[in-house]
Amino acid sequence: MSEKRILQMVAPNDPRLLSKIAPFVDDTLKEHNFKDRQDLCTAMYDTMKKYGGLGLSCNQVGLPYRMFVMGGHPEIDAGRTRYVFNPEVIEMSKETIMMKEGCLSFPFIFISIKRPKWVQVKYTDEDGETKEEHLHGMNARIFQHENEHMNGYIFKDLVSDFKWKRANTKAKKDIDKILKRQKNAQTIH
């Protein structure tokens, strides 16, 4: 069994994360040492799982590919994983839902974001086959979030500065609590 290839997350202010990504072309995979789509998919999935995410876009790990992975959680869509190349949102519901979201590029920050309840999407998969799907609930939310990464947006762009600062303050407090617990646990042993 080969060793897992875990990709490095880029900083939240990295220009690669904040830029629109050009359409994916298979010929460019070798430039970043990937044999094929499946090799990229495996690295993206392993990286997403290592960091505990439900989605991960290539530009979050510094890769110039219009591609993301989503899913893999046993309680969402029976654990199904989607490998999404050149995503498009064809249609979205007028009805919206407010729900807390996180992002692997911003650990410990969770913000309530209003999004369409469902989306009609089109993409190519890991085998290069075109897929068209009607996604609801969490799958619709994850697809929209990751697709925004492809277009150079981050979830910070969807909230007010006040809401963002409040979420950052809470995240810092949560991190401090965890560090304090870890320090106390070390002094006990």
C-alpha positions in Angstrom: 0.0 0.0 0.0 1.4 3.4 -1.0 1.8 6.3 1.4 -1.0 8.8 1.4 -0.2 12.1 -0.3 -1.4 14.9 1.9 -1.4 18.3 0.3 -0.6 21.5 2.2 -3.3 24.1 2.8 -2.4 27.6 1.6 -2.8 30.7 3.8 -6.3 32.3 3.7 -4.8 35.4 2.1 -2.9 33.5 -0.6 -3.7 34.9 -4.1 -4.3 31.3 -5.4 -7.2 31.1 -3.0 -8.6 34.4 -4.0 -8.4 34.1 -7.8 -10.8 32.6 -10.3 -9.6 29.3 -11.6 -9.4 28.5 -15.3 -11.2 25.5 -16.7 -9.5 22.2 -15.9 -7.5 20.4 -18.6 -6.2 16.9 -18.1 -2.8 17.7 -19.8 -1.8 20.0 -16.9 -1.8 17.2 -14.2 1.8 16.2 -14.8 2.9 19.8 -14.0 2.1 19.0 -10.4 3.2 15.4 -10.3 -0.2 13.7 -10.8 -0.5 10.7 -13.0 -4.1 11.2 -13.9 -7.5 12.4 -12.5 -7.7 9.5 -10.1 -4.3 10.3 -8.6 -5.5 13.9 -8.0 -8.8 12.7 -6.6 -7.1 10.4 -4.1 -4.7 13.1 -2.9 -7.7 15.6 -2.5 -9.8 13.1 -0.7 -7.0 12.1 1.7 -6.3 15.7 2.4 -9.9 16.6 3.0 -10.3 13.7 5.4 -7.1 14.5 7.3 -8.4 18.0 8.0 -11.9 16.8 8.8 -13.7 18.6 6.0 -16.8 17.9 3.9 -15.3 19.6 0.8 -11.9 20.8 -0.4 -11.1 22.8 -3.6 -7.8 22.5 -5.4 -7.0 26.2 -4.9 -7.2 25.7 -1.1 -4.1 23.5 -1.5 -2.4 25.8 -4.1 -3.3 23.8 -7.2 -4.5 25.7 -10.3 -7.3 23.2 -11.1 -11.0 23.9 -11.4 -11.8 20.8 -9.3 -13.0 20.0 -5.8 -13.9 16.9 -3.8 -17.0 16.8 -1.6 -18.7 14.3 0.7 -17.3 11.2 2.3 -19.3 11.7 5.5 -21.3 8.6 6.5 -24.4 10.6 7.5 -24.6 12.7 4.3 -25.8 10.9 1.1 -24.7 7.5 2.5 -21.1 8.6 2.5 -21.0 9.2 -1.3 -18.0 11.2 -2.5 -18.1 13.4 -5.5 -15.0 14.4 -7.5 -16.1 17.6 -9.4 -14.2 18.9 -12.4 -15.2 22.2 -14.1 -18.4 22.7 -12.0 -21.3 24.8 -13.1 -24.4 25.8 -11.3 -27.2 25.7 -13.9 -30.1 26.7 -11.7 -30.8 27.4 -8.1 -33.9 27.7 -5.9 -35.4 31.0 -4.9 -36.0 29.5 -1.5 -33.0 29.9 0.8 -31.9 28.3 4.0 -29.7 29.9 6.8 -27.1 27.4 8.2 -23.7 27.6 9.9 -20.8 26.8 7.6 -17.1 26.3 8.2 -14.2 26.3 5.8 -10.9 24.4 6.0 -9.1 27.6 5.1 -10.4 29.2 8.2 -10.2 26.6 11.0 -12.6 27.0 14.0 -14.6 29.8 12.2 -18.3 29.0 11.7 -20.7 31.5 10.2 -24.4 31.4 9.4 -24.8 31.9 5.7 -28.0 32.0 3.6 -27.9 29.9 0.5 -30.4 28.5 -2.0 -32.1 25.3 -0.8 -31.3 23.3 -4.0 -29.1 23.7 -7.1 -29.0 22.1 -10.5 -25.4 21.4 -11.3 -23.2 20.0 -14.1 -19.6 18.8 -14.0 -17.3 16.1 -15.2 -16.2 13.3 -12.7 -13.0 11.5 -12.1 -13.6 9.4 -15.2 -14.2 12.4 -17.4 -17.9 11.7 -17.7 -20.4 14.6 -17.7 -22.8 14.5 -14.8 -25.9 16.6 -14.2 -27.5 16.5 -10.8 -30.2 18.2 -8.7 -28.6 18.6 -5.2 -30.6 19.4 -2.0 -29.7 20.2 1.6 -26.1 19.7 2.7 -24.9 18.5 -0.8 -26.3 21.7 -2.4 -24.6 23.8 0.3 -21.2 22.1 0.0 -21.3 22.3 -3.8 -22.1 26.0 -3.7 -19.3 26.7 -1.1 -16.6 24.8 -3.1 -17.8 26.2 -6.4 -17.3 29.7 -4.9 -13.7 28.8 -4.2 -13.4 28.1 -8.0 -14.5 31.6 -8.7 -12.2 33.3 -6.2 -14.7 33.8 -3.4 -14.4 32.7 0.2 -17.2 32.5 2.7 -15.9 35.7 4.4 -17.1 37.5 1.3 -20.7 36.6 2.1 -21.0 38.2 5.6 -20.6 41.7 7.1 -17.3 42.7 8.7 -19.1 42.8 12.1 -20.2 39.2 11.7 -16.7 38.1 10.5 -15.0 39.8 13.5 -17.4 38.2 15.9 -16.8 34.8 14.4 -13.0 35.3 14.6 -13.2 36.4 18.3 -15.2 33.2 19.1 -12.8 31.0 17.2 -9.8 32.5 19.1 -11.6 31.8 22.4 -12.3 28.3 21.3 -8.7 27.7 20.3 -7.5 29.2 23.7 -9.8 26.8 25.6 -8.4 23.8 23.7 -4.8 24.9 24.2 -5.5 25.4 27.9 -7.1 21.9 28.2 -4.1 20.4 26.4 -1.7 22.2 28.7 -3.6 21.1 31.8 -3.7 17.5 30.6 0.1 17.5 30.1 0.7 18.8 33.6 -1.5 16.0 35.1 0.5 13.2 33.4 
